[in-house]
Each structure stands twice: as C-alpha cells, then as structure tokens.
C-alpha cells in the first residue's frame, strides 16, 4: 500500500477584509474545512471554478499563507504552524510552480542566477562551479539548451519560461511540488508538452504533485486522484477515472458536462448542464451546503445544514443525496 506524503485535515484559511476601523468585520472564507490525502509518487488534481479557493489551498500547503485552523502533515510531521529554521528546512522538500511564467521570474536575473538562487539559499553544493553544472543538467532535463544559462527571461517564450520555473522548483531536489495552474497561461499546443514533461520528471525523480487547474480533461490526463472544490469546500474526491466517468456530486456532474467534445455529432447528443446564477460571495456564503443556491437537486435541508464528507465506495462526497 502506498505511503501518505501529505495529509490535510479540516484546513481553513480565512482573510480579514474589513475596510474601516468602525466597519462590520468581514472575513473571506477562501478555504473552509478541506480534507484530503496525497500518496507518494501520486498526482492529486484539484479543480473548480475561478475563486473556489484552489490556489489559496496550494499556497497554504506550501506555507505562503497561514491557516486559521486545521492540520497539514507532510511526511508524518505537522507543519501547520512551523516557522524559522523548521520552515526553511521544509521548503527544501516542497516547492511550487506558479501560474504566470512572466511574473514568477525576476527579469533582472539570468536563467542561471534564477535556478541557482534556491541552491544558494539552502546551501546545496559547496562551489559555484558545482551549482552551475547542476543548472546545466536541469536545463537539459526541462528541454532547454545549456547556453540558455546566460540569457534573461525576456528572451524566452511563455512555454520556455514555464520550463525555467520547473527547473527552479527542481533545483533543491524536492519531494513534493504544488503546480498552481502551470499550463493555464500557455498556448494549447504547449500545454501538452509541459504536462508530458511533468509526468516524465515525476517518473524519473519519484515526485508527488498537487496539480491545480481549470481544465478537467487535462487534469484527468495527469492525475491519479481528483478533488473538486467549490466556494472553499471539497465537494468530491476520489480516483481520477471514477470521478471523470461516474461523477456523484451534482457540481461535479455539471463541471464534466461543460467539457467540449471535438466530434460535433457526439457533441449534439451531449446533455449540457448550465448552472443558474452566480457563485455566492465567500464573504457571505450560504448557510447550508455551499452549492445549494445553484443545485437543481437541493432540498430544504441543504439550505440549513452543511453536509459532511460521506464515504461512497472509494470516494468522499459532501452531499446529503448519498446518506444511507
């Protein structure tokens, strides 16, 4: 049986957005009680509409944000509140690939300096020559040329910049990487290349990924498990093929129905579910189930009680429809 590398239990990340000293306190519940596990050498795909809390969850896990409650265990150690030297040591084992390959690279640093910087911070290798040799090796791994080491980010395309970002994440030999929508800013023709690159690197280096994305079809291609988020909550979580082919939660069903099909004849027969209304504000979410205001199967109970995750086969589903 595979070993758990990351365990998230009832994690909450809230932000105080109160505008004035005498104003009523307002809190954005970006992540509100999320639970899931990631196994070693596994890719956990995280999907959902914009604003559902996917990126906030990823940034909380890598300790860019502090949770207000809940637990994050990495390799069996609780990292929820670590600081100082412990935090620095943890960051060596968990890295992040950011969404925007243009904003995530320092334009005043060369590619070599960008990739070497984590090695210097974490004191990996004794000499600059050893670090430079490792940079050249990493550039080859991500599909770039050794002579790119002297160039600046502005001289590269979006896909190449994202490869530089991947090389930087690999520089400290991490065990876990949070991929925060690493392909959303890239051309469709480049997206598949980056996905295949990540899969090859995972196989060669034994990495685990948390892969955040909008595109369900792309997430299915790379993920072993899929988690579906809505308004800060995990609505459904389970093996990729099961979630994709037999969705249980009404929100998952609606998301999957929106995936475009290239064959026009098949597309005509597809039943597209159009969700009514807007996503509720995370400052003032619905009292009961977060999805109740847009769900066609909502009952009176859904508007007053928040469903807890229910085990249905090999999946967890937050929906009263599956209570026994």
C-alpha positions as CSV (number, residue, x, y, z in Angstrom):
1,X,0.0,0.0,0.0
2,X,1.3,3.5,-0.9
3,X,2.5,5.8,1.9
4,X,0.8,9.1,2.5
5,X,3.2,12.1,1.9
6,X,0.7,14.9,2.5
7,X,-2.4,14.8,4.8
8,X,-4.7,17.8,5.0
9,X,-7.4,17.7,7.8
10,X,-10.2,20.2,8.1
11,X,-8.0,23.1,6.8
12,X,-9.3,26.6,7.0
13,X,-7.7,29.7,5.5
14,X,-9.6,33.0,6.1
15,X,-8.7,36.6,5.3
16,X,-9.9,39.7,7.1
17,X,-11.1,42.2,4.5
18,X,-12.8,44.7,6.9
19,X,-12.4,48.1,5.2
20,X,-12.6,50.6,8.1
21,X,-11.9,50.8,11.8
22,X,-15.6,51.1,12.6
23,X,-16.9,48.9,9.8
24,X,-18.5,45.5,10.4
25,X,-15.9,42.7,10.4
26,X,-15.8,40.9,7.0
27,X,-14.0,37.6,6.5
28,X,-13.3,35.8,3.2
29,X,-13.5,32.1,3.8
30,X,-11.2,31.1,1.0
31,X,-10.6,27.6,2.3
32,X,-13.2,26.3,4.7
33,X,-12.7,22.8,6.1
34,X,-10.9,20.9,3.4
35,X,-9.7,17.3,3.9
36,X,-7.7,15.1,1.6
37,X,-4.5,12.9,1.3
38,X,-1.8,12.6,-1.3
39,X,0.2,9.5,-1.6
40,X,3.9,9.2,-2.5
41,X,4.6,9.3,-6.3
42,X,1.0,10.3,-6.9
43,X,-0.6,13.3,-8.6
44,X,-3.6,14.8,-6.9
45,X,-5.6,17.0,-9.3
46,X,-7.6,20.0,-7.9
47,X,-10.3,21.5,-10.0
48,X,-13.1,24.0,-9.7
49,X,-14.4,27.4,-10.9
50,X,-12.3,30.6,-10.5
51,X,-12.5,31.9,-6.9
52,X,-13.2,28.5,-5.4
53,X,-10.0,28.5,-3.3
54,X,-7.8,26.2,-5.2
55,X,-4.7,28.5,-5.4
56,X,-5.2,29.6,-1.8
57,X,-5.2,26.0,-0.7
58,X,-2.0,25.3,-2.6
59,X,-0.3,28.4,-1.1
60,X,-1.4,27.4,2.4
61,X,0.1,24.0,2.0
62,X,3.5,25.4,1.0
63,X,3.2,27.9,3.9
64,X,2.9,31.1,1.9
65,X,-0.4,31.6,3.8
66,X,-1.0,30.6,7.4
67,X,-4.2,28.6,8.1
68,X,-6.6,29.7,10.8
69,X,-7.3,26.1,11.9
70,X,-6.8,22.5,10.7
71,X,-3.8,20.4,10.2
72,X,-1.2,19.9,7.4
73,X,1.0,16.8,7.8
74,X,4.0,16.4,5.5
75,X,5.9,13.1,5.7
76,X,4.2,12.4,9.0
77,X,5.1,15.8,10.6
78,X,2.6,18.5,11.5
79,X,3.8,21.6,9.6
80,X,0.7,23.7,10.2
81,X,2.5,26.3,12.4
82,X,6.2,25.8,11.7
83,X,8.4,28.9,11.5
84,X,12.1,29.9,11.2
85,X,14.6,27.2,10.6
86,X,12.0,24.5,10.5
87,X,10.1,26.4,7.8
88,X,13.3,26.9,5.7
89,X,14.1,23.2,6.0
90,X,10.5,22.2,5.0
91,X,10.7,24.5,1.9
92,X,13.6,22.4,0.6
93,X,11.3,19.4,0.4
94,X,8.2,21.2,-1.0
95,X,8.4,23.6,-3.9
96,X,5.8,25.5,-6.1
97,X,5.4,26.1,-9.8
98,X,3.5,29.3,-10.3
99,X,0.7,30.1,-12.8
100,X,2.2,33.1,-14.5
101,X,5.6,32.3,-16.1
102,X,6.1,36.0,-16.8
103,X,5.6,37.4,-13.3
104,X,7.2,34.5,-11.4
105,X,10.7,35.1,-12.8
106,X,12.9,38.0,-11.9
107,X,13.6,39.9,-15.2
108,X,16.9,41.3,-13.9
109,X,18.4,37.9,-13.2
110,X,19.8,35.5,-15.8
111,X,18.3,32.0,-16.1
112,X,21.4,30.6,-14.4
113,X,21.0,33.0,-11.4
114,X,17.3,32.2,-11.1
115,X,17.9,28.5,-10.9
116,X,21.0,28.8,-8.7
117,X,19.3,31.0,-6.1
118,X,17.4,28.2,-4.3
119,X,20.7,26.2,-4.1
120,X,22.5,29.1,-2.5
121,X,19.7,29.8,0.0
122,X,19.6,26.1,1.1
123,X,23.4,25.7,0.8
124,X,23.3,22.9,-1.7
125,X,26.7,22.2,-3.3
126,X,29.9,23.7,-2.0
127,X,31.2,25.6,-5.0
128,X,29.6,27.8,-7.7
129,X,31.0,25.5,-10.3
130,X,29.1,22.6,-8.9
131,X,25.9,24.7,-8.8
132,X,26.4,25.8,-12.4
133,X,26.9,22.2,-13.6
134,X,23.6,21.3,-11.8
135,X,21.9,24.2,-13.6
136,X,23.1,23.0,-17.0
137,X,21.8,19.5,-16.1
138,X,18.4,20.9,-15.0
139,X,18.1,22.9,-18.2
140,X,18.6,19.7,-20.2
141,X,16.0,17.9,-18.1
142,X,13.3,20.5,-18.8
143,X,14.2,20.6,-22.6
144,X,16.3,23.8,-22.8
145,X,19.8,24.3,-24.0
146,X,22.9,24.8,-21.8
147,X,23.7,28.1,-23.5
148,X,20.4,29.5,-22.2
149,X,22.1,29.9,-18.8
150,X,23.4,33.4,-19.7
151,X,20.1,34.7,-21.1
152,X,17.3,36.7,-19.4
153,X,13.6,35.7,-19.0
154,X,12.5,38.3,-21.6
155,X,14.3,36.4,-24.3
156,X,12.1,33.3,-23.9
157,X,8.5,32.4,-24.9
158,X,5.9,31.6,-22.3
159,X,6.4,27.8,-22.6
160,X,10.1,28.2,-22.2
161,X,9.7,30.4,-19.1
162,X,7.5,27.9,-17.5
163,X,10.2,25.3,-18.1
164,X,12.6,27.6,-16.3
165,X,10.2,27.8,-13.4
166,X,10.1,24.0,-13.4
167,X,13.9,23.8,-13.3
168,X,14.0,26.3,-10.4
169,X,11.5,24.1,-8.5
170,X,13.7,21.0,-9.1
171,X,16.9,22.8,-8.0
172,X,16.7,21.8,-4.4
173,X,15.6,18.2,-5.1
174,X,12.1,18.4,-3.6
175,X,9.8,15.5,-2.7
176,X,6.6,17.4,-3.4
177,X,5.6,20.1,-5.9
178,X,2.5,22.2,-5.9
179,X,1.7,23.1,-9.5
180,X,-0.6,26.1,-9.4
181,X,-2.2,26.1,-12.8
182,X,1.1,25.8,-14.6
183,X,-0.4,25.5,-18.1
184,X,-3.3,28.0,-18.0
185,X,-1.2,30.9,-19.4
186,X,0.2,28.8,-22.2
187,X,-0.9,28.1,-25.7
188,X,-2.8,24.8,-26.2
189,X,0.0,23.3,-28.3
190,X,2.5,23.9,-25.5
191,X,0.2,22.7,-22.7
192,X,0.5,19.0,-23.6
193,X,4.3,19.4,-23.8
194,X,4.5,20.8,-20.3
195,X,2.2,18.1,-18.9
196,X,4.3,15.3,-20.5
197,X,7.4,16.9,-19.1
198,X,6.0,17.0,-15.6
199,X,4.9,13.3,-15.9
200,X,8.4,12.3,-17.1
201,X,10.1,14.2,-14.3
202,X,7.8,12.6,-11.8
203,X,8.6,9.1,-13.0
204,X,12.4,9.7,-13.0
205,X,12.6,11.6,-9.7
206,X,9.8,9.9,-7.7
207,X,7.9,13.2,-7.1
208,X,4.4,13.8,-5.8
209,X,2.3,16.6,-7.2
210,X,-0.7,18.7,-6.2
211,X,-1.9,19.8,-9.7
212,X,-4.3,22.8,-9.7
213,X,-6.1,23.5,-12.9
214,X,-9.4,24.6,-14.6
215,X,-9.3,22.1,-17.4
216,X,-10.9,18.8,-16.2
217,X,-9.8,16.9,-19.3
218,X,-6.1,17.9,-18.8
219,X,-6.3,17.1,-15.0
220,X,-7.7,13.6,-15.8
221,X,-4.7,13.1,-18.1
222,X,-2.1,13.7,-15.4
223,X,-3.9,12.9,-12.1
224,X,-4.3,9.7,-10.1
225,X,-6.9,11.3,-7.9
226,X,-9.2,14.4,-8.4
227,X,-10.6,16.7,-5.8
228,X,-13.5,19.1,-6.8
229,X,-13.7,22.4,-4.9
230,X,-16.5,24.9,-4.7
231,X,-16.6,28.0,-2.5
232,X,-13.7,26.8,-0.3
233,X,-15.1,23.3,0.3
234,X,-14.1,19.9,-1.2
235,X,-17.3,18.6,-2.8
236,X,-16.0,15.3,-4.2
237,X,-12.7,13.4,-4.0
238,X,-11.6,10.1,-5.5
239,X,-9.7,8.2,-8.2
240,X,-9.5,10.1,-11.4
241,X,-11.2,7.6,-13.7
242,X,-14.1,7.1,-11.3
243,X,-14.7,10.9,-10.8
244,X,-14.5,11.5,-14.5
245,X,-16.7,8.7,-15.8
246,X,-19.1,8.3,-12.8
247,X,-19.4,11.7,-11.1
248,X,-21.5,11.7,-7.9
249,X,-21.9,15.3,-6.7
250,X,-24.2,17.5,-8.7
251,X,-21.5,20.1,-9.1
252,X,-19.0,17.6,-10.5
253,X,-21.7,16.4,-12.9
254,X,-22.2,20.0,-14.1
255,X,-18.5,20.6,-14.5
256,X,-17.9,17.5,-16.5
257,X,-20.9,18.3,-18.8
258,X,-19.1,21.5,-19.8
259,X,-16.1,19.8,-21.2
260,X,-16.1,20.4,-25.0
261,X,-16.2,17.3,-27.3
262,X,-14.3,17.6,-30.7
263,X,-16.7,15.4,-32.5
264,X,-19.8,17.6,-33.5
265,X,-22.1,14.6,-33.9
266,X,-21.4,13.4,-30.4
267,X,-21.5,16.9,-29.0
268,X,-25.0,17.4,-30.3
269,X,-26.3,14.4,-28.2
270,X,-24.5,15.6,-25.0
271,X,-26.6,16.9,-22.2
272,X,-25.0,20.1,-21.1
273,X,-25.9,21.2,-17.6
274,X,-26.0,25.0,-17.3
275,X,-25.7,26.2,-13.7
276,X,-28.1,29.0,-12.8
277,X,-26.9,32.2,-11.0
278,X,-23.5,33.4,-9.8
279,X,-21.2,31.8,-7.3
280,X,-22.1,33.2,-3.9
281,X,-19.6,35.6,-2.2
282,X,-17.1,33.9,0.1
283,X,-17.6,36.8,2.5
284,X,-21.3,35.8,2.8
285,X,-21.6,32.1,1.8
286,X,-24.9,30.2,2.0
287,X,-25.9,28.9,5.5
288,X,-26.1,25.2,4.5
289,X,-24.5,23.4,1.6
290,X,-22.3,25.9,-0.3
291,X,-23.7,24.7,-3.6
292,X,-27.4,24.8,-2.6
293,X,-28.2,28.1,-4.4
294,X,-27.3,26.6,-7.8
295,X,-28.2,23.0,-7.3
296,X,-31.2,21.5,-9.1
297,X,-31.4,18.7,-6.5
298,X,-31.3,20.9,-3.4
299,X,-33.8,20.1,-0.6
300,X,-34.8,22.2,2.4
301,X,-32.2,20.5,4.5
302,X,-29.5,21.7,2.0
303,X,-30.3,25.3,2.9
304,X,-29.9,24.8,6.6
305,X,-27.3,22.1,7.2
306,X,-23.7,21.8,5.8
307,X,-23.1,18.2,4.5
308,X,-20.1,16.4,5.9
309,X,-17.9,14.2,3.6
310,X,-19.5,10.7,3.1
311,X,-17.6,7.6,2.1
312,X,-19.2,6.3,-1.1
313,X,-17.2,3.3,-2.4
314,X,-13.6,4.7,-2.9
315,X,-14.8,8.3,-2.9
316,X,-15.7,11.1,-0.4
317,X,-18.7,13.1,-1.4
318,X,-20.2,16.1,0.5
319,X,-23.8,15.7,-0.4
320,X,-27.0,14.6,1.5
321,X,-28.1,12.6,-1.6
322,X,-25.7,9.8,-0.6
323,X,-26.6,9.4,3.1
324,X,-27.8,5.9,3.9
